Amino acid sequence: MSKSRRRRALISVSDKKGLVPFAEQLAGLSFEIVSTGGTARLLREAGLGVTEVSEITGFPEIMDGRVKTLHPAVHGGLLARAGIDDTVLAERGIGLIDLAVVNLYPFAATIATPGASDDDAIENIDVGGPAMIRAAAKNHARVSVVVDVADYERVLDAWRGKKKGPSLPFRRELAAKAFAHTAAYDAMIAGYLRGESATQEKFPRQLILSYERQARLRYGENPHQEAAVYVAPGRAGASVIGSEQLQGKELSFNNLVDADTALTCALAFTAPACAIVKHANPCGVAESDSPAEAYARAYAADPTSAFGGVIACNREIDEKTAEAILDRQFVEVVVAPAISAAALERFTAKPQVRVLRSGSAPPPPASLALTSLAGGLLAQDVDRGSDPEAVFRVVSKRKPKKDEFADLRFAWRVVRFVKSNAIVLARGGQTVGIGAGQMSRILSTRIAGMQAREFGFETDAAVLASDAFFPFRDNVDLAAELGIRAIVQPGGSRKDTEVIAAANEHGLALVFTDHRHFRH
């Protein structure tokens, strides 16, 4: 290979952000620019000299551009090894390529576009781009490959002055990023095709995940743990991870976990509702005629635990709601589909409060819920809850009254968001006691009763929801002592007969759902 040869850059990109100034500086560093299609057109319009790929392959683009770079003149130039393949390069007249700048057809953006057809999706499956990226990344001992616009300046700097280009460690870093880029792209396509297939397998033999890092976090659950937040490409709709932060400090790992629980819980209701979450458990949930009143009732359910909590509403937070929050408590995060301008002005008085606007569009359903284990992970369906109207089955002699039915529906929605063993006491669309995360269900019931008494709630005529069945009648006996008048639980215990007999003995209404809602 001649040491005096001109360096060559192959540029073929879908994301053209920053491309022209980048290419101009490459030209100033004496690079010959080889390009294709729309990329070549853009660079020529900017006044840059460009060699078309067809000029070096001797073969035109065909099939509406489907075939243009799949040629030995391109891949030989990328894959040639220094000092090993010189002879074949000379024999075939193949020029070396030193830099490949390639990113792929916008498949994620295409399938996220309303009304996009299957044909649109298929035509945005890039073939030549991944092949070039992989070839350049494989040969990173000699070739630099760039798939991320954010790396343009670093790459240019490596050639400026008397520098000889990116170092081997830098080229290796770029290669790793390139393989991650094509892997994520292929994962998106596989997920799309699997989702569109009538014979799709919910749990494929190979689970390929594709997430993009949205941000590094200050730390994880504890200060000694590093952490980052990742987002699924193409995700949209109301969610914490897709929210716009309007003010406040950087979100922490724990903020995100709690805010996700709070918002998902609040959005489970159709009436104006508010959920206050502390340490991944709701401490107060209520619905009412307005967000301000729903917040006031949720706060009253447990004002001690609400301190430093996360507040979510399923309606726009207005000035009155913002005032009520700031007057009553210290709050870490406030999240809602919308925040009024007047409310946001109120929150500016407390600039450390993180205020998030989630938007109101329903998010697309997540396909799987994942839990990390040492050496692997668990995958399951997302627990989307169950419609009380469809699953409620009265098994006691006494049927719930109309207001009891309403409270049972309310409590059944809330209990899904409480850590197991979960017990929720509710009355009038408000939680009045919550027992969470205990090793025995009877202890959770005791805690829920203690909490209700501590904050002045009468449990007479309240209802109780349990996320799983009662293994013994003791929970029913304790509920009767508390004055509970109706209970909803999944049923399915070997002791169901005894549990039903206990409910009848105490004159309680007992409803089975046949659906369990553990939340570990």
DANOR-V414662 format. One line per field, one symbol per residue. phi: phi as a letter, one per 30 degrees, with the letter a starting at -180 (. if undefined). psi: psi as a letter, one per 20 degrees, with the letter a starting at -180 (. if undefined). burial: # if it has 9 or more other ideal C-beta (glycine too) atoms within 8 Angstrom, else .. A space follows every 50 residues. Layout:
# DANOR-V414662
phi->???
psi->???
burial->???
This chain:
# DANOR-V414662
phi->.ddcdddbccbabddcdiddddddddddciddccabhdddddddddicdb cdeddccibddbhhidbbcdaeddddddcdcdiccedddddciccdccbc cbbceddddddddeidcddedddccdcddedddddddecddbccbbcbed ceddddddcdicdcjedeedddddddddddddddddddddddddddddce cdcdeccccbbcddadceacebedcdabccbdeidbidaddcdcddajde dcededddddddddddddccdebbbccbhibdcababadbeddddedddd daddddeicccbbcbedcdddddddddcadbdbbbaeabddddddddddb ddddcccdicdddddddbccbdbdilacbaeddcibdeddcdbdccddcd deddddddddddddddccdddcbbcbaiibdcabcbicdbdddddddddd dedecicdceidcbcbdbdddbdeddedededidcabbadijddceeddd dddddcicdbcccibcbebd
psi->ppijqpqppppnqgojpjgghghghghhjkpppprqchghgghghjjqpp pqhhhihkprprlkjhohinqhhghhhhipppigjgghgghikpqqphpp oprrqmgghgiippjprhggggijopghghggghgghhkihhqppoiphi ighhgghiiqcjqjrprghghhghgghghhghghghgggggghhhipikq phnqhoooqoqpphqqqgrbhqhipqqrpqqppiprroqghjqpohrrrp prghgggghgggghghiiqhrpqpppppljppippqqaiqhghgghhggh hmhghhpjapppqjrpoahgggggghhhrpqgppprhqpqhhghhghihm iippppoirippqqpqgqpqpqrojbrqprqpojaqohhhipopirgpqq rghhgghggghhgghhjppqpppppqpkkppipppqkqiqhhhhgggggg gghhjkppipjrrppphrrpirihhgghgghijpiqqprhrjqijgghgg hgghhikqpppqhjpqlqn.
burial->......########.#..##.######.#.#.#####.##.###.#.#.# ####.##...#......####.#########...##.##..#.####### ########.##....#...##..###.##########.##.######... ##.###.##......#...###.######.############.#...... .......#.##.....#.#.....#.###.#.###.#######.####.. ###.############.##.########..########.########### ###.##..###########.######..#.##########.###.##... ..#######...#....##............#...#.#..######...# ...########################.########.#..########## ###.#.#.#..#########.##.######.##########.#.##.### ####.#.######...#.#.
